[in-house]
């Protein structure tokens, strides 16, 4: 039996028991095997108990000896502490007694150091004199190695002699000698670079490093290969006159990348920072092309309609080239200075900087030109509504294109300018739509005063249906604007994250991350505009912007247009009602019954014998037809119309109604408008005879029945007029008091019925 498992910290009783029982012989009963195990465990427990008892006895017997040893250690520690204090006091006394001596020693050491420096200076001065006297002879010999050794010695001597009075003169002499050596070596250096002579170049690198002119040697290398690349630039441009700039620019970029990979392995064996040297080479090549890249771009986009697209196509070619450079630069991490990378990035993107800065202006010019090509006005209502509907897709295609242009050309850094441009664009567009609505109102005679000689308007629900189509257009505009506004918000967030990411990268890494992808031209050229962008982004990142609307002014303009469209549809539906009610004060019915023929009979004439007049039945038919005309628009699923009607406002609203369906909202508004207009025209009647009073009551009661069918409650003013028309002259004033009727109504009705 394995008893070591009992000492395991992860001992499992069940697992051990099951394992022990599995090891029994098949012939041995399980009960007998279990009894054997129990006996063995008991014996093992007894052995453990004996061992514990023996160990505890030994431990108890050892305690006095351990205590004595602890006491001895404590005594020895006390003695050691006293000895350390004595040593400390001795050191302190030595310091006090030798302080003056140490000070003297330090002064003597300083004197010695100055004497050694003076001696070295005299030696270097003598060395300078010796080297200076021999250098001309060495130059005459033409031994490059000897010349360089002399100049290195003079360079070291001059470093020590910085405080001598004629230091500037000596420095000028040394620089002149260095120039002389450089002129002597320049043909050989150029030949070595052109032939990629590795050993010769290494010797020149050592010479120029020793005389502190390695930068000049690197400039020779840059000039040699820059000339080759500039020649290639001219050849590629003139090779095929019909070739587009996109093609030959991509070819030239390929040549530059190929040059990088060809030269980087050779430069790595020669220069300490090969990446820096190649960055300078590419930078100087790109900035000294003839004709320059900005001139070629200006020529390429001249007299083109879609300048922005051409610029984006060119910049995409440049970005692909930049991504290739990124991969090459990453392989040279640690061998390329961040400043040289930054200068190279500027050289790559500098031809586009002015266009990126002018992007808002170019985008606005392009949008204005495209908007002028969209025709909206027409002499026909239906055709104008159709043009307005088609314009929505065209406008938002332009707007979405503008967002894409902003991202592709400026990486989103011009989003503030884009927002301003879009506000101006939408303002112009909504203004033109508003002019269309004003034109439609004029075509329908909605804003003209109703006069007797004006033509009579016959029932034509086509105009109402087209007016509802205008409302649907406004709803479509609102929905599309929300989607577009969200896209702008997303761009702001992406731009904000990228700006924050680049800031953290610049703080934590010597090597910039993705330097060619997000080129922050705005911070470089217009810091104030960049700060404005940061504040703009921060406003939305912090959640302080209301509903995250990037274009709140445009939403207000769209909402105003939506309200104008609602008013247009309302006035179209209300036009015939308005015209019929305008006839009410002038009807001859009110004074047509003479005193001798009708007044005597009128008091006995039963009320039900009077039929409502034509004007009110026409209005009733019109109102009862309205639900049928609204049904096609309300019952069908139409998100655009729902969005417009949800935010649209109608005249004569009922403040108590909440969350009612659009059909009831429209019916209620038109019905309340009819009630209001009817009341105003009743109050303009000059005279009512007893007969005409009952006729007017019959008209009003018919109208109230129509309102009941439409589930609209008559206004208090209309109810009060009915009460006053029903009241006898004797009860008139009593009815006024009991119902608290408005003074204007009671005075007008009393005058009309000639009740004093």
Buried (B, 14 or more C-beta within 10 A) or exposed (E): EEEEBEEEEEEEEEEBEEEBEEEBEEEEEEEEBBEBBEEEBEEEEEEEEEEEEEEEEEEEEEEEEEEEEEEEEEEEEEEEEEEEEEEEEEEEEEEEEEEEEEEEEEEEEEEEEEEEEEEEBEEBBEBBEBBBEEBEEBBEEEEBEBBBBBBBBBBBBBEBBEEBEEEEEBEEBBEEBBEBBBEBBEEBBBEBBEEEBEEBBEBBBEBBBBBEBBEBBBBBBBEBBBEEBBEBBEEBBEEEEEBEBBEBBBBBBBBBBEBBEEBBEBBBEBBEBBBBBBBBBBBBBBBBBEEEBBEBBBEBBEEEEBBBBBBBBBBBBBBBBBEBBBEBBEEBEEBBBBEBBBBBBBBBBBBBBBBBBEBBEBBBBBBEEBBEEBEBEBEEBEEBBBBBBBBBEBBBEBBBBBBBBBBBBBBBBBBBBBBEBBBBBBEBBBEBBBEBBBBBBEBBBBEEEBEEEEEEBEEEBEBBBBBBBBBBBBBBBBBBBBEBBEBBBEBBBBBBEBBEEBEEBEEEEEBBBBBBEBBBBBBBEBEEBBEBBBEBBEBBBEEEBEEBBBBBBBBEBBBEBBBBBBBBBBBBBBBBBBBBBBBBBEBEBBBEBEEEEBEEEBEEBEEEEBEBBEBBBBBBEBBEEBBEBBEEBBEEEBEBBBBBBEBBEBBBEBEEEEEEEBBBBBBBBBBBBBBBBBBEBBBEBEEBBBBBBBBBBBBBBBBBEBBEEBEBBBBBBBBBBBBBBBBEEEEBBEBBEEBEBEEEBBEBBBBBBEBE
